[in-house]
Amino acid sequence: MTRRSFFQVSAGGAITLPEFQPKSMLHVAGHPVARAKFPVIDVHTHLFGIGRKATPDSPEGRAELAQVARDMDSCNLQTLVNLTGGNSETIPAIRKSMEPYGGKFLTAAEPVWKRASEPGYAQWQADELAKCKAEGAVALKVLKTLGLGLRESGKLVKIDDARFDPMWEAAGAHNLPIEIHTGDPGAFFTPNDRFNERYEELKRHPEWSFYGRDYPKRGELHEARNRVAARHPKTKFIYLHVGNDAEDLAEVSGWLDRYPNVNVEIAARLGELGRQPRTARKFFERYQDRIMFGTDATFDAGKEYPQQDLTQAMYRCYFRFLETEDEYFDYAPSAVPPQGRWKIYGIALPELILKKVYHNNAARAFGLKPI
Ligand SMILES: [Zn+2]
């Protein structure tokens, strides 16, 4: 199959879908925002390269942190929480590399899935969290691996499997919020055909599709995660990517109403929030104490430009969405929108809510100073 035939629009010499990059003829006022109005705590970043190409104690890793620290000020980023922290063996080196920056960087721990089938895992993992906390971890990151990747005798392990109960409990006892990514966007659970709103993205990343095979329905994953939050009311949960249901804020509102220990974070969901600006604004007003700022930013060591330019431009899309009433602008700095072919609208949050979303809600979760 040629690349061209993937896109089904090449007959008669027509341009292909990837070649189609229309320029908007709309003339409306634009108000780009270079710096966030208040100091930002980004609760969802990945330092040292997402696949740990740069370890924190390597020259590349040290150079990356130094470069990111310099660039943070230009966007008014105060603190980045690294979610790719690993376990009590990897965290000490990470903490050491972050120490010279005086609180600019924090790190989360991650469960050790490869031990999940071993006898005694439940207690081991709970004890391991105490060690991570002692080494300076501020949160526990749980990837979509749980629910969509981790298998035992070939079968997917359920998110609410009882063996993890001591881990969720220990996280609460040690004041480590759970930053949990469950499922994925709705379009990743439907066939990737001409009706799929994220068709091009799934063509680029077919491994992101969870349609078919033995994958559970997305709603089942959400419900299993919600049962975990219900069973551990003293543990704070931060549902990443607006709980992976930013397409349906009424549904997410129901979760927030039912589970007072649940919060959400907005990384990589501007494309969803910004195409329903009136609904989104009401959502931010109603849950202003429970929404945190996050981006899923990655920083590739050694690739100073254009990677750093793009990262800053990415942050500025978030600021523009949250702070302005701008209309019909890009949710990401790329020629073709990465998730779906639409644009977004700003929700112009008042200062009081901006302060909470940019800073104070995360500050409360991680024991930092409010503004
Ligand atoms: Zn992430």
Boltz pocket constraint, residues with backbone or C-beta under 6 A from the ligand:
constraints:
  - pocket:
      binder: B
      contacts: [[A, 44], [A, 45], [A, 46], [A, 83], [A, 296]]
      max_distance: 6.0
